[in-house]
Amino acid sequence: DSRSMVALSFLALGKNLMQIHKYRSAIDTFTIIINKYANNLRPDYPRFPSYMDNNRQNIQRICDDAQYYIGECYLKLGDYQRALNELAKIDRFFPFSEKRQNANNLIKSILDKTK
């Protein structure tokens, strides 16, 4: 599906920007994915996986990866509070994400570091 291909292209661009330490540009790129493809629900509404079709699941996997990488970028920038906030969104909005455990481990690491 073309939506998945576009979202994957943005994800790859964001990851490449991270590799060359352009974290703010990477955040902007990942944010495009979240804004365009994540469910348009209120920010406090918990999102659960949709089992409607595989294309929908692919988009959700791309969105949760983008959300995770936003948190990682803020961590690399030394903005620990923003990193915590962005990583916590994985648990809240993408509770069945494959990145959930990694996000929780990073959160624990940040909290241990900032004690």
C-alpha positions in Angstrom: 0.0 0.0 0.0 1.3 3.5 -0.9 0.6 4.9 2.6 2.9 2.3 4.1 5.6 3.1 1.6 5.5 6.8 2.2 5.5 6.3 6.0 8.4 3.9 5.7 10.3 6.4 3.5 9.9 9.1 6.2 11.0 6.6 8.9 14.1 5.7 6.9 14.8 9.5 6.4 14.5 10.1 10.1 16.8 7.2 11.0 19.4 8.5 8.5 19.2 12.0 10.0 19.8 10.4 13.4 22.9 8.7 12.1 24.4 12.0 11.1 23.4 13.6 14.4 20.6 15.9 12.9 18.3 15.1 15.8 16.0 18.1 15.5 15.4 17.4 11.8 14.8 13.7 12.7 12.2 14.7 15.3 10.5 16.8 12.7 10.5 13.9 10.2 9.2 11.4 12.8 6.5 13.9 13.9 5.2 14.0 10.3 4.6 10.3 10.5 2.8 10.6 13.8 0.6 13.5 12.7 -0.3 12.0 9.4 -0.7 8.3 10.1 -1.5 7.8 13.8 -5.1 7.7 14.9 -6.7 11.1 15.2 -7.8 10.7 18.8 -7.5 13.0 21.7 -4.0 12.9 23.2 -5.3 11.3 26.4 -7.2 8.5 24.6 -5.5 5.1 24.9 -4.9 3.5 21.5 -5.2 -0.2 21.0 -4.2 -2.1 18.0 -6.6 -2.3 15.1 -7.1 -5.7 13.6 -9.0 -4.5 10.5 -6.3 -5.3 8.0 -2.6 -5.8 7.6 -2.0 -2.4 6.0 -3.5 -0.7 9.1 -1.2 -2.8 11.4 1.8 -1.9 9.2 1.1 1.9 9.7 0.7 1.4 13.4 4.1 -0.3 13.6 5.7 2.5 11.7 4.0 5.1 14.0 5.2 3.4 17.2 8.7 3.2 15.8 8.6 6.9 14.9 7.3 7.7 18.5 10.2 5.6 19.9 12.8 7.4 17.8 11.4 10.8 18.8 12.2 9.8 22.4 15.6 8.6 21.5 16.4 11.9 19.7 15.5 13.9 22.7 17.7 11.6 24.8 20.6 12.3 22.4 20.0 16.0 22.7 20.2 15.7 26.5 16.5 16.8 27.0 15.7 14.1 29.5 12.2 15.4 30.4 11.1 15.5 26.7 12.6 12.1 26.2 10.7 10.7 29.1 7.4 12.3 27.9 7.9 10.9 24.3 8.9 7.4 25.4 6.0 7.2 27.8 3.6 7.7 24.8 4.6 4.3 23.6 3.1 2.6 26.7 0.0 4.9 26.6 -0.8 5.1 22.9 0.8 1.9 21.4 0.5 -0.6 24.3 1.1 -3.6 22.0 4.2 -2.1 20.3 7.3 -4.2 19.8 9.2 -1.1 21.0 7.4 -1.0 24.3 10.0 -2.9 26.3 12.9 -0.9 24.8 11.0 2.3 25.6 10.4 1.2 29.2 14.1 0.2 29.6 15.2 3.7 28.3 12.8 5.4 30.7 14.2 3.4 33.6 17.8 4.3 32.5 16.9 8.0 32.2 15.3 8.0 35.7 18.3 6.2 37.2 20.6 8.7 35.5 18.7 11.8 36.7 18.3 10.7 40.3 
